[in-house]
Amino acid sequence: MMQNIPLEIRVDDLQGPEIARLLETHLAHMRAISPEKSVHALDLDKLRKPDITFWTVWRGDELVGCGALRELDPAHGEIKSMHTLSAARGLGIARRMVEHILTTALERGYTRLSLETGATDDFIAARTLYESFGFERCSPFGEYFEDPFSAHMTLELD
């Protein structure tokens, strides 16, 4: 049974064709449900910056999800590029990725972790997931701006 295959989270160099396809799918989905100026998902080139660590989630030899952590400053990180393959949703993949990112943020000594996600009904599952970890709504941070299609969230880390 596919649900019993263990998940593996790996640092990814963003070179493989599988991740290129997954990110193209992610960007296309974001553009289909959000106005262009409200899409803050990063493409491959923008994810290849030294301030971003990018991970992929594998179930056996199948790429099923991804996520990233961007350092905004030495005490503040941002969750980026969270995506789960539609066929793999409901298996806890996003939850495992958030747990992994939180662990990494704490290891790096961050005292705050923030994110931007959508504010529409299409993003209820994402907002619910982040709220389950204690993330709360906040003002725009970094390069973000007030936008009725964006929800900004943050979590103070211990």
NUMAR-456973 format. One record per residue (C-alpha): x, y, z negated. Coordinates in pm, whole numbers, plus 50000, padded with zeros to 5 digits. Example, Ala and Ser with C-alpha at 12.3 -4.5 7.8 and 13.67 -1.06 7.14 Angstrom:
NUMAR-456973
<loba><x>51230</x><y>49550</y><z>49220</z></loba>
<loba><x>51367</x><y>49894</y><z>49286</z></loba>
This chain:
NUMAR-456973
<loba><x>50000</x><y>50000</y><z>50000</z></loba>
<loba><x>50140</x><y>50340</y><z>50102</z></loba>
<loba><x>50059</x><y>50506</y><z>49767</z></loba>
<loba><x>50301</x><y>50272</y><z>49591</z></loba>
<loba><x>50601</x><y>50379</y><z>49799</z></loba>
<loba><x>50821</x><y>50598</y><z>49577</z></loba>
<loba><x>50882</x><y>50961</y><z>49666</z></loba>
<loba><x>51234</x><y>51095</y><z>49713</z></loba>
<loba><x>51315</x><y>51467</y><z>49705</z></loba>
<loba><x>51631</x><y>51563</y><z>49895</z></loba>
<loba><x>51815</x><y>51888</y><z>49963</z></loba>
<loba><x>51768</x><y>51940</y><z>50336</z></loba>
<loba><x>52001</x><y>52115</y><z>50581</z></loba>
<loba><x>51709</x><y>52211</y><z>50807</z></loba>
<loba><x>51872</x><y>52047</y><z>51108</z></loba>
<loba><x>51652</x><y>51743</y><z>51168</z></loba>
<loba><x>51370</x><y>51733</y><z>51423</z></loba>
<loba><x>51127</x><y>51605</y><z>51158</z></loba>
<loba><x>51158</x><y>51918</y><z>50945</z></loba>
<loba><x>51135</x><y>52142</y><z>51252</z></loba>
<loba><x>50802</x><y>51975</y><z>51338</z></loba>
<loba><x>50674</x><y>51997</y><z>50981</z></loba>
<loba><x>50758</x><y>52367</y><z>50955</z></loba>
<loba><x>50600</x><y>52437</y><z>51296</z></loba>
<loba><x>50284</x><y>52266</y><z>51170</z></loba>
<loba><x>50298</x><y>52468</y><z>50846</z></loba>
<loba><x>50342</x><y>52801</y><z>51028</z></loba>
<loba><x>50067</x><y>52720</y><z>51277</z></loba>
<loba><x>49830</x><y>52634</y><z>50993</z></loba>
<loba><x>49914</x><y>52955</y><z>50803</z></loba>
<loba><x>49857</x><y>53163</y><z>51117</z></loba>
<loba><x>49523</x><y>52989</y><z>51179</z></loba>
<loba><x>49385</x><y>53077</y><z>50834</z></loba>
<loba><x>49551</x><y>53413</y><z>50758</z></loba>
<loba><x>49599</x><y>53740</y><z>50946</z></loba>
<loba><x>49949</x><y>53768</y><z>51097</z></loba>
<loba><x>50064</x><y>54045</y><z>50858</z></loba>
<loba><x>49957</x><y>53825</y><z>50566</z></loba>
<loba><x>50160</x><y>53518</y><z>50671</z></loba>
<loba><x>50473</x><y>53510</y><z>50456</z></loba>
<loba><x>50585</x><y>53157</y><z>50546</z></loba>
<loba><x>50945</x><y>53142</y><z>50664</z></loba>
<loba><x>51069</x><y>52985</y><z>50986</z></loba>
<loba><x>51381</x><y>52767</y><z>51013</z></loba>
<loba><x>51624</x><y>53056</y><z>51061</z></loba>
<loba><x>51490</x><y>53251</y><z>50763</z></loba>
<loba><x>51505</x><y>52938</y><z>50546</z></loba>
<loba><x>51875</x><y>52890</y><z>50630</z></loba>
<loba><x>51980</x><y>53181</y><z>50407</z></loba>
<loba><x>52229</x><y>53123</y><z>50124</z></loba>
<loba><x>51980</x><y>53244</y><z>49859</z></loba>
<loba><x>51736</x><y>52962</y><z>49949</z></loba>
<loba><x>51756</x><y>52595</y><z>49852</z></loba>
<loba><x>51526</x><y>52384</y><z>50066</z></loba>
<loba><x>51404</x><y>52034</y><z>49982</z></loba>
<loba><x>51212</x><y>51771</y><z>50174</z></loba>
<loba><x>50995</x><y>51500</y><z>50022</z></loba>
<loba><x>51018</x><y>51154</y><z>50173</z></loba>
<loba><x>50794</x><y>50850</y><z>50123</z></loba>
<loba><x>51013</x><y>50573</y><z>50254</z></loba>
<loba><x>51134</x><y>50698</y><z>50592</z></loba>
<loba><x>50838</x><y>50934</y><z>50637</z></loba>
<loba><x>50874</x><y>51309</y><z>50578</z></loba>
<loba><x>50563</x><y>51407</y><z>50379</z></loba>
<loba><x>50636</x><y>51750</y><z>50235</z></loba>
<loba><x>50873</x><y>52031</y><z>50160</z></loba>
<loba><x>50940</x><y>52321</y><z>49928</z></loba>
<loba><x>51205</x><y>52581</y><z>49861</z></loba>
<loba><x>51346</x><y>52799</y><z>49586</z></loba>
<loba><x>51471</x><y>53147</y><z>49667</z></loba>
<loba><x>51685</x><y>53342</y><z>49423</z></loba>
<loba><x>51549</x><y>53695</y><z>49394</z></loba>
<loba><x>51803</x><y>53785</y><z>49126</z></loba>
<loba><x>52004</x><y>53585</y><z>48870</z></loba>
<loba><x>51700</x><y>53554</y><z>48641</z></loba>
<loba><x>51413</x><y>53538</y><z>48891</z></loba>
<loba><x>51331</x><y>53273</y><z>49150</z></loba>
<loba><x>51054</x><y>53243</y><z>49407</z></loba>
<loba><x>50878</x><y>52929</y><z>49527</z></loba>
<loba><x>50866</x><y>52925</y><z>49909</z></loba>
<loba><x>50756</x><y>52696</y><z>50192</z></loba>
<loba><x>50543</x><y>52453</y><z>49996</z></loba>
<loba><x>50374</x><y>52219</y><z>50241</z></loba>
<loba><x>50239</x><y>51865</y><z>50232</z></loba>
<loba><x>50158</x><y>51670</y><z>50546</z></loba>
<loba><x>49779</x><y>51662</y><z>50576</z></loba>
<loba><x>49773</x><y>51279</y><z>50587</z></loba>
<loba><x>49966</x><y>51267</y><z>50258</z></loba>
<loba><x>49758</x><y>51513</y><z>50057</z></loba>
<loba><x>49617</x><y>51387</y><z>49730</z></loba>
<loba><x>49922</x><y>51173</y><z>49648</z></loba>
<loba><x>50079</x><y>51422</y><z>49404</z></loba>
<loba><x>50351</x><y>51536</y><z>49645</z></loba>
<loba><x>50305</x><y>51909</y><z>49583</z></loba>
<loba><x>50293</x><y>51851</y><z>49207</z></loba>
<loba><x>50624</x><y>51659</y><z>49222</z></loba>
<loba><x>50781</x><y>51939</y><z>49428</z></loba>
<loba><x>50669</x><y>52209</y><z>49183</z></loba>
<loba><x>50807</x><y>52000</y><z>48895</z></loba>
<loba><x>51138</x><y>51968</y><z>49083</z></loba>
<loba><x>51154</x><y>52342</y><z>49154</z></loba>
<loba><x>51072</x><y>52426</y><z>48790</z></loba>
<loba><x>51347</x><y>52193</y><z>48667</z></loba>
<loba><x>51597</x><y>52352</y><z>48908</z></loba>
<loba><x>51491</x><y>52704</y><z>48807</z></loba>
<loba><x>51547</x><y>52620</y><z>48440</z></loba>
<loba><x>51886</x><y>52461</y><z>48517</z></loba>
<loba><x>51985</x><y>52783</y><z>48696</z></loba>
<loba><x>51887</x><y>52988</y><z>48394</z></loba>
<loba><x>51597</x><y>53170</y><z>48556</z></loba>
<loba><x>51357</x><y>53332</y><z>48311</z></loba>
<loba><x>51085</x><y>53392</y><z>48566</z></loba>
<loba><x>50949</x><y>53205</y><z>48867</z></loba>
<loba><x>50707</x><y>53372</y><z>49109</z></loba>
<loba><x>50526</x><y>53292</y><z>49432</z></loba>
<loba><x>50291</x><y>53427</y><z>49693</z></loba>
<loba><x>50003</x><y>53219</y><z>49823</z></loba>
<loba><x>49676</x><y>53291</y><z>49996</z></loba>
<loba><x>49383</x><y>53456</y><z>49820</z></loba>
<loba><x>49109</x><y>53301</y><z>50036</z></loba>
<loba><x>48916</x><y>52979</y><z>49976</z></loba>
<loba><x>49159</x><y>52795</y><z>50205</z></loba>
<loba><x>49416</x><y>52825</y><z>49925</z></loba>
<loba><x>49205</x><y>52718</y><z>49625</z></loba>
<loba><x>49396</x><y>52389</y><z>49593</z></loba>
<loba><x>49732</x><y>52571</y><z>49595</z></loba>
<loba><x>49624</x><y>52831</y><z>49338</z></loba>
<loba><x>49473</x><y>52557</y><z>49118</z></loba>
<loba><x>49799</x><y>52360</y><z>49135</z></loba>
<loba><x>50009</x><y>52661</y><z>49032</z></loba>
<loba><x>49763</x><y>52756</y><z>48756</z></loba>
<loba><x>49793</x><y>52402</y><z>48618</z></loba>
<loba><x>50163</x><y>52477</y><z>48556</z></loba>
<loba><x>50081</x><y>52805</y><z>48382</z></loba>
<loba><x>50132</x><y>53048</y><z>48671</z></loba>
<loba><x>49921</x><y>53363</y><z>48637</z></loba>
<loba><x>49824</x><y>53636</y><z>48880</z></loba>
<loba><x>50064</x><y>53930</y><z>48893</z></loba>
<loba><x>50141</x><y>54240</y><z>49097</z></loba>
<loba><x>50333</x><y>54203</y><z>49422</z></loba>
<loba><x>50703</x><y>54144</y><z>49365</z></loba>
<loba><x>51013</x><y>54165</y><z>49585</z></loba>
<loba><x>50920</x><y>54266</y><z>49940</z></loba>
<loba><x>50548</x><y>54184</y><z>49902</z></loba>
<loba><x>50271</x><y>54444</y><z>49911</z></loba>
<loba><x>49909</x><y>54466</y><z>49800</z></loba>
<loba><x>49711</x><y>54254</y><z>50045</z></loba>
<loba><x>49357</x><y>54118</y><z>50002</z></loba>
<loba><x>49474</x><y>53793</y><z>50167</z></loba>
<loba><x>49764</x><y>53736</y><z>49924</z></loba>
<loba><x>49768</x><y>53610</y><z>49568</z></loba>
<loba><x>50089</x><y>53680</y><z>49375</z></loba>
<loba><x>50160</x><y>53457</y><z>49077</z></loba>
<loba><x>50433</x><y>53434</y><z>48816</z></loba>
<loba><x>50545</x><y>53215</y><z>48527</z></loba>
<loba><x>50773</x><y>53316</y><z>48240</z></loba>
<loba><x>51022</x><y>53033</y><z>48179</z></loba>
<loba><x>51155</x><y>52928</y><z>47839</z></loba>
